[in-house]
């Protein structure tokens, strides 16, 4: 007989499934002497009213969520709950049963902190209808806590094992991963067929919810047989539980942890996104502040949840993809690309840029409030000159650069499996007529040309647009899930790289914009010099946005771009959300965070962007009467003779093959509505200073 489940070495995916039967209790005076033990096959000529055959469900462990290399992000661990295990009492009245239970609960109260409140009625009703099964009387405790109290439990108190969801990195990627929660309380009253042995769980947010079907395994089944004296005659596992599948995300655990560390040290509120330009995979999507997912396991109290909701820093809000901000000057490369593509300017065109220009009754200032003189498009990008973009935006026309914005992914959800992703906003004449009672005017166009006005985007959308500019020909379709595997490791779902939109822009125009973005970081006077890297050329664009009501005087700092310049592989966007009244700029706040991140993964990036090693074909190089080839090139040696001789073999490089596959659809997540903050024609727009 077993008084408590022993804490021997266990597989976290398969805790010991035990329903304990306690030993005789010397303190129990009501029970009569127990009859001779019977076997499961014994017969009887009288009805055994207290005998039971019980079939229970063994809830399956949820599948894991892992990063691209298989490192766990969400997994399971064994936890315990202390339970009352009643004996079979002969002719026991209500008072006896309650006193028996209360004696043990009083002892337990000195051992654990999370003893669940239990009424006398609940104790007696459980004895009447469910005494063969343990009555859980505490919340979940860890294995360490269980080990500490195991030897102190008296007869009638047992440790009941179960699976518990565990997030090893706490608040990392919390807004993406989500959390699980209990499906419902365990039943009371008479025992039903196939009741769960402990509370089952389901996904409540994030990937846990979106992929709940794939993560939910198949339950097992267990049969128990008790005689009329409460003795267990049979315990048989009829069906083993099968764990859920494994979700392999595109996230890189080390990169994600580094990005979140940099955000913690660099800002109070912000976001960081990194995307693979070639595959469309999202490797980093971090939001600050975040929240500890383990607070939701197995469930969060109403008080704690309300505290999170009421927190002024809004930790439950995923700024990387749920927010809608003015993209500010990070949007200027889009306007420049549209102007170049439409022939409004060329690489060598110069535009005179005063300190301010007047449009209608409004004055539109340069961010530095000083004139820049006659400058080209690349210099305008490097200096982030507002007056250049006011003039060129109006000449190009809002339709041209706003339509290009849409092809770059602005104004619609990315299609990633995210809950509450914002579509952002790219205004149109129809939108303006509905909300502002007028079409887009020149003042609106000037605002839009520097990423202000009613234009709104998330950091994820800005990083996606940078991936399109880096790619040059197409906007890659984004992916957050790399594979879904079954319990045997077989891949049952795996998206492949594909394009989302053709950009339809001239390759030369893209090259000029890239060079201008390189000068932002690497040329004298560039506003993003603080993002320069020691090992490769990074292209970027700073931005500083007016945000929210004017009374709050609150601003945002952006830095977005891609690397390396000659063969872009990764795009990124970093957002720094300033406090009311705080003086911020993209060059001083956001750009240094980008440098810290990419310098922190220097070895990874250098290995990834290194020229690929070509496939080799082995040929006989040293032949009779022939000189060895020079640097592997036979053209530099003599003609190769037909008769081979002994000697070393050299190799000639050949190009690697390219492969392709059909794409697979990912359904978009449920949207969260956002509201635009339009700026009227008469409003004076002035970007904050972006210092090099």
C-alpha positions in Angstrom: 0.0 0.0 0.0 1.2 3.5 -0.8 0.9 6.6 1.4 2.6 9.0 -1.0 3.9 8.8 -4.6 7.7 8.3 -4.3 9.8 10.9 -6.0 12.1 8.7 -8.0 13.7 9.7 -11.2 11.0 10.5 -13.7 10.6 11.3 -17.4 9.1 14.8 -17.5 6.9 13.7 -20.5 5.5 10.8 -18.6 4.9 11.2 -14.8 4.0 8.2 -12.7 0.3 7.7 -13.0 -0.7 6.4 -9.6 -4.0 6.5 -7.6 -2.8 5.7 -4.1 -4.5 3.5 -1.6 -3.5 4.4 1.9 -2.5 1.9 4.6 -4.8 1.2 7.6 -5.2 4.2 9.8 -4.9 3.8 13.5 -6.9 6.9 14.2 -10.0 5.7 12.3 -12.3 4.1 14.9 -15.5 3.7 12.9 -14.4 1.1 10.3 -15.1 -2.5 11.0 -12.4 -5.2 10.5 -11.6 -5.5 6.8 -12.6 -8.7 5.1 -10.2 -11.1 3.5 -8.7 -9.5 0.3 -10.3 -10.7 -2.9 -8.8 -11.0 -6.4 -10.1 -9.2 -9.4 -11.6 -12.4 -10.7 -13.4 -13.5 -7.5 -17.1 -13.9 -7.6 -19.8 -13.2 -5.0 -23.4 -14.1 -4.5 -24.2 -10.8 -2.9 -24.2 -7.3 -4.3 -21.0 -5.4 -3.5 -22.5 -1.9 -3.2 -19.1 -0.3 -2.3 -17.1 -2.1 -5.1 -16.2 0.0 -8.1 -14.8 -0.4 -11.6 -13.5 3.0 -12.7 -12.2 4.1 -16.1 -10.2 7.3 -16.1 -8.7 9.5 -18.9 -5.0 10.2 -18.7 -4.5 13.7 -20.2 -1.7 13.8 -22.8 1.2 16.2 -22.4 1.1 19.2 -24.8 3.7 19.2 -27.6 6.8 21.4 -27.3 7.4 24.8 -29.0 11.0 25.1 -29.9 13.3 27.5 -31.8 14.7 26.9 -35.2 17.5 24.7 -33.7 15.2 22.7 -31.5 15.9 24.6 -28.3 12.8 24.5 -26.0 10.6 27.6 -25.6 7.5 25.9 -24.2 7.7 22.4 -22.7 6.3 20.3 -19.9 7.5 19.3 -16.4 6.1 17.1 -13.7 4.3 18.9 -10.8 2.3 17.6 -7.9 -0.8 18.3 -5.9 -1.4 17.0 -2.4 -4.6 15.0 -2.1 -6.8 13.4 0.5 -7.2 9.7 -0.1 -10.1 8.4 1.9 -10.4 4.9 3.3 -13.5 2.8 3.1 -15.2 3.4 6.4 -17.9 1.1 7.7 -21.0 2.9 8.9 -19.1 6.2 9.2 -21.3 9.2 9.8 -20.8 12.7 8.4 -19.0 14.0 11.5 -16.5 11.2 11.6 -15.6 11.7 7.9 -15.2 15.4 8.3 -13.1 15.1 11.4 -10.9 12.5 9.8 -10.3 14.9 6.8 -9.8 18.0 8.9 -7.2 16.4 11.1 -5.1 15.8 8.0 -5.8 19.2 6.4 -4.7 20.9 9.6 -1.3 19.1 9.4 -1.1 19.9 5.7 -1.6 23.6 6.4 1.7 23.7 8.2 3.5 22.1 5.2 2.2 24.0 2.2 1.2 27.6 1.5 -1.4 27.1 -1.3 -3.9 24.9 0.5 -7.2 25.1 -1.3 -10.3 26.1 0.8 -12.5 23.1 1.2 -16.0 23.1 2.8 -17.3 20.4 5.0 -20.0 19.6 2.4 -17.3 19.2 -0.2 -15.4 16.8 2.0 -18.4 14.6 2.8 -19.8 14.6 -0.7 -16.4 13.5 -2.1 -16.4 10.7 0.4 -19.9 9.6 -0.5 -19.5 9.6 -4.3 -15.7 9.6 -5.1 -13.8 8.2 -2.1 -11.9 5.8 -4.4 -10.2 8.8 -6.1 -8.0 11.3 -4.4 -9.4 14.7 -3.5 -7.0 17.4 -4.6 -6.6 19.9 -1.8 -3.6 22.1 -2.8 -2.5 24.0 -5.9 0.4 22.7 -7.9 3.8 22.4 -6.3 7.2 21.7 -7.9 9.1 18.5 -7.5 11.5 20.2 -5.1 8.7 21.3 -2.9 7.1 17.8 -3.1 10.3 16.2 -2.1 10.6 18.4 0.9 7.2 17.5 2.4 7.0 13.8 1.2 8.3 12.3 4.5 6.0 14.5 6.6 2.7 13.4 5.0 0.6 11.3 7.3 -1.6 8.4 6.1 -4.5 9.7 4.0 -2.3 12.3 2.4 -0.8 11.5 -1.0 1.1 13.3 -3.7 -0.7 13.3 -7.0 1.5 13.8 -10.1 0.5 15.7 -13.2 1.9 17.5 -16.3 2.5 21.3 -16.0 3.3 23.7 -18.8 6.7 25.4 -18.3 8.4 28.2 -20.2 12.1 28.0 -19.5 12.8 31.6 -20.5 9.9 33.2 -18.7 9.0 36.4 -20.5 10.9 35.8 -23.7 8.7 36.2 -26.8 5.7 36.0 -24.5 3.4 37.9 -26.9 4.2 35.4 -29.7 4.3 32.1 -27.8 1.2 32.8 -25.6 0.1 30.5 -22.8 -2.2 27.6 -21.9 -4.9 27.3 -19.2 -7.2 24.8 -17.7 -10.2 23.6 -19.7 -12.3 23.3 -16.6 -12.4 22.1 -13.0 -12.5 18.4 -12.2 -16.0 16.9 -11.9 -17.8 16.4 -8.6 -20.5 14.0 -7.6 -20.7 10.4 -8.9 -17.8 9.2 -10.9 -18.4 9.3 -14.7 -16.8 7.1 -17.3 -13.5 8.5 -18.7 -13.1 11.4 -16.3 -9.7 13.1 -16.5 -7.2 12.3 -13.8 -6.3 16.0 -13.5 -7.4 19.2 -15.1 -6.8 19.3 -18.9 -5.3 22.3 -20.5 -5.7 24.2 -23.8 -4.0 27.1 -25.6 -5.3 30.5 -24.5 -3.1 33.0 -26.4 -0.4 33.2 -29.1 0.9 30.1 -30.8 -0.4 28.0 -27.9 -3.9 28.9 -29.0 -3.4 29.1 -32.8 -1.8 25.7 -32.9 -3.8 24.1 -30.1 -4.9 21.2 -32.3 -1.4 20.3 -33.2 -0.1 20.7 -29.7 -2.9 18.7 -28.0 -2.0 15.0 -27.8 -4.2 11.9 -27.6 -5.3 11.0 -24.1 -4.6 7.7 -22.6 -7.0 5.4 -20.5 -6.7 3.7 -17.2 -8.9 1.1 -15.5 -9.2 0.7 -11.7 -11.1 -2.0 -9.8 -11.9 -1.8 -6.1 -13.6 -4.4 -3.8 -16.3 -3.5 -1.3 -13.6 -2.8 1.3 -11.9 -0.2 -0.8 -9.0 -2.5 -1.6 -7.6 -1.9 -5.1 -7.8 -5.2 -7.0 -6.7 -4.0 -10.4 -4.8 -1.0 -11.9 -4.3 -1.3 -15.7 -3.2 1.3 -18.2 -5.4 0.4 -21.2 -4.0 3.0 -23.5 -0.9 5.1 -23.3 -1.2 8.9 -23.7 0.5 10.3 -26.8 2.1 13.7 -26.6 1.2 16.5 -29.0 3.3 17.5 -32.0 6.3 19.8 -31.9 6.2 23.4 -33.3 9.5 24.4 -34.7 9.5 28.2 -35.0 11.7 30.4 -37.1 12.9 32.2 -34.0 16.6 32.0 -33.1 16.7 31.6 -29.3 20.1 33.2 -28.8 19.2 36.1 -31.1 15.9 36.6 -29.4 17.4 36.6 -25.9 20.1 39.1 -27.0 17.5 41.4 -28.6 15.4 41.4 -25.5 18.4 42.1 -23.3 19.3 45.0 -25.4 15.8 46.4 -25.2 15.8 46.0 -21.4 19.1 48.0 -21.2 18.2 50.5 -23.9 14.6 51.5 -23.4 11.6 51.4 -21.2 9.3 50.5 -24.1 10.1 49.4 -27.6 10.4 46.6 -30.1 13.0 44.8 -32.2 12.4 42.7 -35.3 14.9 40.8 -37.6 13.8 39.1 -40.8 15.7 36.8 -43.3 15.4 38.7 -46.6 15.8 35.5 -48.6 13.4 33.1 -46.9 11.0 35.6 -45.2 11.6 33.9 -41.8 11.3 36.0 -38.7 14.3 35.3 -36.5 13.6 38.0 -33.8 10.4 39.6 -32.7 10.8 41.2 -29.3 8.5 43.6 -27.4 9.3 45.5 -24.2 7.9 45.4 -21.6 6.8 41.7 -21.5 5.4 39.4 -18.9 6.3 36.0 -17.4 4.4 33.3 -19.1 4.9 31.0 -16.0 2.5 33.3 -14.1 -0.3 31.8 -16.2 0.6 28.2 -15.3 -1.6 26.5 -14.3 -3.8 29.6 -14.1 -3.5 33.3 -13.1 -5.7 34.8 -10.5 -8.2 37.5 -11.4 -6.3 39.9 -9.2 -3.0 39.3 -10.8 -4.4 39.5 -14.3 -6.1 42.8 -13.5 -2.8 44.2 -12.3 -1.2 43.3 -15.6 -4.1 44.9 -17.5 -3.9 48.1 -15.4 -0.1 48.4 -15.6 0.5 51.8 -17.4 3.4 50.2 -19.4 0.9 47.7 -21.0 3.1 44.6 -20.7 0.4 42.5 -22.3 0.6 44.5 -25.5 3.0 43.2 -28.2 4.5 46.4 -29.5 6.4 44.5 -32.3 3.2 43.6 -34.2 0.1 44.9 -32.3 1.1 48.6 -32.3 0.5 51.1 -35.0 3.0 54.0 -35.0 4.0 56.8 -37.5 7.0 55.2 -39.3 8.6 58.7 -39.5 11.8 59.0 -41.6 12.2 55.2 -41.8 9.6 55.6 -44.5 11.7 58.0 -46.6 13.4 55.3 -48.7 10.0 54.3 -50.0 9.4 57.9 -51.2 12.8 58.1 -52.7 12.4 54.7 -54.5 9.0 55.8 -56.0 10.5 59.1 -57.2 13.5 57.4 -58.8 11.3 54.7 -60.4 8.9 57.3 -61.8 11.7 59.5 -63.2 10.9 62.5 -61.0 14.6 62.5 -59.9 17.8 60.8 -61.0 20.9 59.7 -59.2 22.5 63.1 -60.0 19.5 65.4 -59.7 19.9 68.1 -57.1 17.1 69.8 -55.2 17.6 73.0 -53.2 16.6 72.3 -49.6 15.9 75.4 -47.4 15.4 75.3 -43.7 11.6 75.4 -44.2 9.0 75.6 -46.9 5.4 77.0 -46.9 2.5 74.9 -48.2 -0.8 76.7 -48.0 -1.1 78.3 -44.6 1.4 75.8 -43.0 5.1 76.0 -42.5 7.0 72.7 -42.9 10.5 72.7 -41.2 13.6 70.6 -41.8 14.4 68.6 -38.7 17.6 70.5 -38.1 16.0 73.9 -38.9 19.0 74.8 -41.1 19.2 74.7 -44.9 20.9 71.7 -46.6 21.5 73.5 -49.9 21.3 71.6 -53.2 21.6 67.9 -52.6 21.0 64.6 -54.4 18.7 61.8 -53.4 21.5 59.8 -51.7 22.5 62.8 -49.6 18.9 63.5 -48.8 18.6 60.0 -47.4 21.9 60.3 -45.5 20.9 63.6 -43.9 17.2 62.7 -43.6 16.4 66.1 -45.1 12.7 66.9 -44.6 12.5 69.7 -47.1 13.8 67.5 -49.9 11.1 64.9 -49.2 8.4 67.5 -48.9 9.1 68.8 -52.4 9.8 65.4 -54.1 6.8 63.8 -52.4 4.5 66.4 -53.8 6.1 66.2 -57.3 5.9 62.4 -57.3 2.3 62.4 -56.1 0.9 60.5 -53.1 -0.6 57.8 -55.3 2.8 56.7 -56.5 4.5 56.3 -53.2 1.4 55.1 -51.3 0.8 52.3 -53.8 4.5 51.3 -53.5 4.0 51.2 -49.8 1.2 48.7 -50.2 3.4 46.5 -52.4 6.0 46.7 -49.6 3.4 45.4 -47.1 2.2 48.6 -45.4 -1.5 48.8 -44.7 -2.2 45.1 -44.3 -1.4 42.2 -41.9 1.7 40.1 -42.7 -0.3 36.9 -42.5 1.9 35.5 -39.7 0.1 33.3 -37.1 -0.3 36.2 -34.6 -3.2 37.2 -32.5 -4.1 40.9 -32.6 -1.7 41.9 -35.4 -2.4 45.4 -36.6 -3.0 46.1 -40.3 -1.6 49.6 -39.9 -2.9 52.3 -42.2 -2.0 53.6 -45.7 -4.5 56.4 -46.4 -6.3 57.0 -49.7 -8.6 59.7 -51.1 -11.5 57.5 -50.0 -10.2 57.2 -46.5 -9.5 60.9 -46.3 -13.0 61.7 -47.6 -14.6 59.4 -44.9 -12.5 60.6 -42.0 -11.3 64.1 -42.9 -14.1 65.2 -45.4 -11.5 66.0 -48.0 -9.1 64.4 -50.4 -5.3 64.2 -49.9 -3.9 67.7 -50.3 -0.4 68.9 -50.7 0.0 69.5 -46.9 -1.1 65.9 -46.3 1.4 64.7 -49.0 4.2 66.6 -47.3 3.4 64.9 -44.0 3.1 61.5 -45.6 6.4 62.0 -47.4 8.3 62.0 -44.1 6.2 59.1 -42.6 3.9 61.3 -40.5 0.2 62.2 -40.8 -2.3 59.3 -41.0 0.3 56.8 -42.1 0.7 54.0 -39.4 2.8 50.9 -39.3 4.1 48.3 -36.8 7.8 47.6 -36.3 7.1 44.2 -38.0 5.7 46.0 -41.1 8.7 48.4 -41.3 11.1 45.5 -41.1 9.1 43.7 -43.8 9.3 46.7 -46.0 13.1 46.8 -45.5 13.2 43.2 -46.6 11.4 44.2 -49.8 13.9 47.0 -50.5 16.8 44.7 -49.7 15.4 42.1 -52.0 14.8 44.6 -54.7 12.5 42.6 -56.9 9.9 41.1 -54.6 8.5 41.3 -51.1 9.1 37.9 -49.4 6.2 36.2 -47.7 6.9 36.1 -44.0 7.1 32.9 -41.9 7.1 32.3 -38.2 6.7 28.5 -38.3 9.4 26.4 -39.8 7.9 23.0 -39.2 5.2 21.1 -37.5 6.4 17.6 -36.4 4.4 14.7 -35.1 5.5 12.6 -32.1 7.8 10.5 -34.2 9.6 13.5 -35.6 8.0 13.4 -39.0 7.4 16.7 -40.7 3.7 17.2 -41.3 3.8 20.9 -42.3 6.6 23.0 -43.6 6.2 26.3 -45.5 8.7 27.2 -48.2 10.2 30.6 -49.3 7.9 32.4 -51.6 7.1 35.9 -52.7 4.2 37.9 -51.5 4.3 40.8 -54.0 6.2 41.9 -57.0 7.6 45.4 -56.4 7.7 46.4 -60.0 10.5 48.9 -59.6 13.6 49.6 -61.6 16.7 47.7 -60.4 18.9 50.8 -60.7 16.5 52.8 -58.6 16.8 50.2 -55.9 20.6 50.3 -56.1 20.6 54.1 -55.6 18.3 53.8 -52.5 20.5 51.2 -51.1 23.6 53.4 -51.6 21.8 56.3 -49.9 20.9 54.1 -46.9 24.5 53.0 -46.7 25.5 56.6 -46.5 23.1 57.1 -43.6 25.5 54.9 -41.6 28.8 55.0 -43.3 29.2 58.5 -44.8 30.1 61.8 -43.1 27.1 63.6 -41.8 24.9 60.5 -41.9 22.3 60.4 -39.2 22.9 56.7 -38.3 26.7 56.6 -37.9 26.2 55.1 -34.4 25.0 51.9 -36.0 28.2 51.2 -38.0 29.6 47.7 -37.8 33.2 46.5 -37.6 32.9 43.6 -40.0 30.3 44.4 -42.7 28.4 47.4 -44.3 25.0 48.0 -42.8 22.4 50.1 -44.5 19.8 51.9 -42.5 17.5 54.8 -41.9 16.9 56.8 -38.8 13.5 58.3 -37.9 12.0 60.4 -35.2 8.2 60.6 -35.0 5.6 62.8 -33.4 3.3 60.5 -31.7 0.0 60.8 -29.8 -1.7 63.9 -28.6 0.3 67.1 -28.7 -0.3 67.7 -25.1 1.8 64.7 -24.2 4.7 65.8 -26.3 5.7 62.2 -26.9 8.1 61.0 -29.6 9.4 57.8 -31.1 12.8 56.9 -32.3 13.3 54.4 -35.3 16.2 52.7 -36.9 15.5 50.3 -39.8 17.5 48.8 -42.6 19.3 45.7 -43.8 22.8 44.1 -44.1 25.1 43.6 -45.8 24.9 46.2 -48.5 26.2 44.2 -51.4 24.2 41.0 -50.9 21.5 41.7 -48.2 20.5 38.9 -46.0 18.8 40.3 -42.9 16.4 43.3 -42.5 15.5 44.8 -39.2 13.5 47.5 -37.4 14.0 48.9 -33.9 11.6 51.2 -32.1 12.3 53.3 -29.1 9.1 54.7 -27.4 10.0 57.9 -25.7 8.4 59.2 -22.5 6.3 62.3 -22.5 8.6 65.3 -22.9 11.7 63.2 -23.6 14.0 64.4 -26.3 14.8 61.4 -28.5 16.2 60.7 -32.0 16.7 57.6 -34.1 20.4 58.2 -34.4 21.0 58.4 -30.6 18.4 55.9 -29.2 17.6 53.2 -31.8 20.8 53.0 -33.9 23.1 52.1 -31.0 20.8 49.2 -30.1 21.2 47.8 -33.6 24.9 48.0 -33.4 25.0 46.2 -30.1 22.8 43.4 -31.5 24.7 42.7 -34.7 28.1 43.1 -33.0 26.8 40.6 -30.4 26.2 38.0 -33.1 29.2 38.9 -35.1 30.5 35.4 -35.5 27.1 34.1 -36.6 26.6 36.8 -39.2 30.1 36.5 -40.6 29.6 32.8 -41.1 26.2 33.2 -42.7 27.2 36.0 -45.2 30.5 34.5 -46.2 30.6 33.6 -49.9 29.2 30.1 -50.3 31.7 27.2 -50.9 31.1 25.9 -54.4 30.6 22.2 -55.2 33.8 20.5 -56.4 34.3 18.1 -59.3 37.6 16.1 -59.1 39.7 15.8 -62.3 43.1 14.5 -63.3 45.2 17.7 -63.3 48.8 16.5 -63.3 49.2 14.6 -66.6 52.1 13.6 -68.8 53.7 16.6 -70.4 51.4 19.1 -68.7 52.1 21.9 -66.2 49.9 22.1 -63.1 47.1 24.6 -63.4 47.6 28.0 -61.8 45.2 28.7 -59.0 43.0 25.8 -60.1 42.6 27.3 -63.7 43.8 24.8 -66.4 43.9 27.7 -68.9 47.0 29.0 -67.1 48.9 25.7 -67.7 49.7 23.7 -70.7 47.2 21.7 -72.7 46.2 18.6 -70.8 47.7 15.4 -72.2 45.6 12.3 -72.9 47.9 9.9 -70.9 47.5 10.3 -67.2 50.4 9.9 -64.8 50.6 9.4 -61.1 50.2 12.6 -59.0 47.9 14.6 -56.8 44.3 15.4 -57.8 43.0 19.0 -57.9 39.5 20.2 -58.1 37.6 22.6 -60.4 34.7 24.6 -58.9 31.2 24.2 -60.4 28.1 26.2 -59.5 25.6 24.8 -57.1 22.1 23.9 -58.2 18.9 25.8 -57.2 15.8 24.1 -56.0 12.2 25.3 -55.5 8.9 24.0 -54.1 5.3 25.0 -53.9 4.2 27.3 -51.1 1.8 26.5 -48.3 -0.8 28.9 -47.0 -0.8 30.2 -43.4 -4.1 31.7 -42.3 -4.0 35.3 -40.9 -4.7 35.9 -37.3 -7.6 37.7 -35.8 -7.1 41.5 -36.2 -7.1 44.2 -33.5 -8.6 47.4 -34.7 -6.4 50.5 -34.6 -7.2 54.2 -34.9 -5.2 56.6 -37.1 -3.9 59.9 -35.9 -4.5 62.2 -38.9 -2.7 65.5 -39.2 -4.5 68.3 -40.9 -3.3 70.6 -43.7 -2.7 73.5 -41.3 -0.5 71.6 -38.9 3.2 72.4 -38.7 5.3 69.2 -38.8 8.8 69.2 -37.4 10.9 66.1 -36.8 13.0 66.0 -33.7 16.8 66.3 -34.2 18.5 63.2 -35.5 22.0 63.4 -34.3 24.8 61.4 -36.0 
